[in-house]
């Protein structure tokens, strides 16, 4: 809504967040907008083809997923042979 947008632009409610974004962008070497950063590793600047975004997102997600710890669940069930289906449970 226009009134709310004008109020935000005239106020300082988000000033600290904006200053931090500017600071962080400068530290990352960003010199223009728009600029998109994925996982703080890959960036796409300006108006790029869709494939540039797809490639950056795919690469970033692949590396992030590989870095996640592989978790093995340990069952604490007393009876590991218990099975449930649409007809109920068999113990």
HUZI-V808075 format. One record per helix or strand of 2 or more residues. SS is the DSSP state (~ for helix, > for strand). FROM is the first residue (numbers start at 1). TO is the last residue. If there is no record, write none. Layout:
ss->SS from->FROM to->TO
ss->SS from->FROM to->TO
This chain:
ss->~ from->2 to->10
ss->~ from->15 to->27
ss->> from->35 to->38
ss->> from->42 to->45
ss->~ from->50 to->67
ss->> from->83 to->85
ss->> from->88 to->90
